[in-house]
Amino acid sequence: PASDADMLRHLIEARGISQMQLSRDTGLPKSTISEVLAGKKRFSRKMIHTLASYFHLDGSILAANYSE
């Protein structure tokens, strides 16, 4: 499976938006988005829910690498 960073990068590019736009649209801090893209942070449960809703995806797609 793709890493969280790879998945988020793909979704951002496919939508044609910036990290800042994603932050504004979802309320997720830009720093958190940047950390995920840099591979320093993984998706939290809240992020999975927020991103799945925003990108109109089943949350299980984003949760493939999730572990508590």
N, C-alpha and C positions, 0 to 999 in steps of 0.2 A: 504493500500500500504506500501511497504518497505520504510524505511527511506533512505535518500541519503547515509548515512554511510553504511547501510546494503547492498544497491545496489552496491556501489563501492567495498566494501569488497568481495562480491560475484563475481563480474566481475574480480577482481584481482586474486582471488583464482582459478576461472575457467580457466583463461588464464595461471596460473602458473607463474606469474611475481611478482616482488617486487615493492614497491612504487617507489624506485629509477629508476627501469626500465621504469615504467609508466611515470615518470617525464621526463626521457631522450627521450622516444619515442614520447611524446605529446608536450613537451615544457611547461607543467604545472609545476609550482614550487612545489618541494617536500613538502614544508611547507603547501601549500594549500591543497594538497592531504592528508597530515597528519591531518590537521584541519577538513576536511570533515569526515575522518574516526573516529575522536574523537568526532564527533557530534557538533563541535564548529562552523562549517561553512556549509552553504548549497550550492548546485550547483548554479553557475551563468549561465546566458544564454550562455556565451562563453564556459564554462566548459561542458555544456550539448552538445553543438555542437562538441567540440573537442573529448569528450569521445564517443559520438555516432558514430562519424567517425572512431575512433580508434578501437572500439569494434564491428563495423559493425551492429549497432542497429538503430532503428527508434528513433529519439530524443524524441518523445512523451513518450517513456518508461522511460527515465531519467527525464523528465519534469513533471511527475505525481504529484510531491510535490512542483513544482515551483510556487512561487508567487513573484511579484516584490516588 
